[in-house]
Amino acid sequence: MVKLVVGTKGKGKTKYLLDNANSEAKSSDGVVIYLDKNTKHMFELDRSIRLVNVNEYPVPDFDVLMGFICGLIAGNNDIEAIYFDSFLTLTNLEGKDVTDSINKLIILSDKLNVDFIVSLSMDESDLSDTFKEYVVLSL
């Protein structure tokens, strides 16, 4: 399942992601991963959550990030959820159309049975109507 958390910068998307990741880690038997652009939130995450600073790896765009995600999942079949903080920054998609990227995440999530919770720094009105059903929080 893909869940989208949308809203302009500074509205509280990261707080929501952190709280949900921590709750999920406590109630889950599987692995929870939190992808971010730095390690700023390391001490706000439950110690069982694997925080990955994507900027430590050569991940210049969404397609490479997809390969990175597939590698993570292939290396650990127990992954239940992957949280993406600052998704547009991680994928260099700021100001660009995210339709193709979100569609690929939906397909991958369905195929591999891994939840993707994605923070998008954009107004919900700028999101394609196709993805409105995936929005769990709009700030």
Secondary structure, 3 states (H helix, E strand, C coil): CEEEEEECCCCCHHHHHHHHHHHHHHHCCCEEEEEECCCCCHHHCCCCCEEEEHHHCCCCCHHHHHHHHHHHHHHCCCEEEEEECCHHHHCCCCCCCCHHHHHHHHHHHHHHCCEEEEEEEECHHHCCHHHHHHEEEEC
